[in-house]
Amino acid sequence: MSLESVREFLATHAPDLHIIELQTSTATVQEAAAAHGVSPATIAKTLTLKVNDQPLLLVASGDARLDNRKLREAFGAKTKMLPADQVEALTGHPVGGVCPFGLAAPLPVYCDQGLQAFDEVLPAAGATNSAIRIAPRRLAALTDAQWVDACRRPDE
């Protein structure tokens, strides 16, 4: 169902984008990077967070780490990761396949500024073995995402 909801979203909003389905798992950043032959930084991981009991999605570079101070500044309050058992119910996507496309219900989407360092990133596409290749600015435009500075890079 989840992969199909992403397929439907892309057919309507970005028919030129194609889902890449692999025979191997791409559920983690390391697995996805190895399977696609790219650096972990270009994997766009989608994190499900809660701020003041409101869920949201944050898309960030695969090698970036959440920065509590930056998160507080970006969202005006403390953020918490949603437990894995709540993620699929909320997004319609399994953990490891969560993406900002074809969501079960509308959620606010944010993109970490670190994504802008890349010409192309690979977010999941609703399954633990799927992805799409997309420019970060287009990802943000398709999902009505706001840009925030919420993460730190490994070199920071």
Residue pairs with C-beta under 8 A, 6 or more apart in sequence:
1 92
2 88
2 92
2 93
2 94
2 97
2 102
2 126
2 127
3 19
3 21
3 97
3 125
3 126
3 127
3 130
4 102
4 126
5 92
5 101
5 102
5 103
5 104
5 126
6 19
6 93
6 99
6 101
6 102
6 125
6 126
6 130
7 19
7 102
7 126
8 102
9 101
9 102
10 17
10 18
10 19
10 101
10 102
10 132
13 142
14 138
14 142
17 132
17 133
17 134
18 132
19 125
19 130
19 131
19 132
20 36
20 122
20 125
20 130
20 131
20 132
20 133
21 127
21 129
21 130
22 35
22 36
22 129
22 130
23 129
24 31
24 35
24 129
25 31
25 35
25 96
25 128
25 129
26 32
26 35
26 36
26 96
26 124
26 128
26 129
26 130
26 131
27 95
27 96
27 97
27 128
27 129
28 96
29 40
29 43
29 45
29 62
29 63
30 40
32 40
32 43
32 62
32 122
32 124
32 131
33 39
33 40
33 42
33 43
33 62
36 43
36 122
36 131
38 122
39 63
40 62
40 63
41 61
41 62
41 63
41 64
41 117
41 118
42 61
42 62
42 118
42 120
42 121
42 122
43 61
43 62
43 121
43 122
43 123
43 131
44 59
44 60
44 61
44 62
44 115
44 121
44 122
44 123
44 136
44 139
45 59
45 60
45 61
45 62
45 123
46 57
46 58
46 59
46 98
46 99
46 100
46 123
46 124
47 57
47 58
47 59
47 60
47 66
47 81
47 98
48 55
48 56
48 57
48 81
48 82
48 86
48 87
48 90
48 91
48 98
49 55
49 56
49 57
49 58
49 71
49 79
49 80
49 81
49 82
50 56
50 79
50 80
50 81
50 82
51 75
51 76
51 77
51 78
51 79
51 80
52 77
54 108
55 82
55 90
55 107
56 75
56 107
56 108
56 109
56 110
57 91
57 98
57 100
57 103
57 107
57 108
57 109
57 110
58 66
58 109
58 110
58 111
58 112
58 148
58 150
59 100
59 109
59 110
59 111
59 112
59 115
59 123
59 139
59 143
59 145
60 66
60 111
60 112
60 114
60 115
60 150
60 151
61 112
61 114
61 115
61 117
61 118
61 121
61 151
61 153
63 153
63 154
64 112
64 114
64 151
64 152
64 153
64 154
65 151
65 152
65 154
66 79
66 150
66 151
67 150
67 151
67 152
68 78
68 79
70 149
70 150
70 151
70 152
71 78
71 79
71 150
72 78
72 79
73 149
74 110
74 148
74 149
74 150
75 148
75 150
82 90
84 95
87 93
87 94
87 95
87 98
88 94
88 95
89 104
90 104
90 105
90 107
91 98
91 103
91 104
91 107
92 102
92 103
92 104
92 105
92 126
93 99
93 102
93 103
93 104
93 124
93 126
93 127
94 127
94 128
96 124
96 128
97 124
97 125
97 126
97 127
97 128
97 129
97 130
98 124
99 123
99 124
99 125
99 126
100 107
100 109
100 123
100 139
100 142
100 143
100 145
101 123
101 125
101 126
101 132
101 142
101 143
102 126
108 146
109 140
109 143
109 144
109 145
109 146
110 145
110 146
110 147
110 148
110 150
111 136
111 139
111 140
111 145
111 146
111 147
111 148
112 147
112 148
112 149
112 150
112 151
113 147
113 148
113 149
114 151
114 153
115 121
115 136
115 139
116 136
116 137
116 147
118 136
119 135
120 133
120 134
120 135
120 136
121 133
121 134
121 135
121 136
121 139
122 131
122 132
122 133
122 134
123 131
123 132
123 134
123 139
124 130
124 131
125 131
125 132
134 142
139 145
140 146
140 147
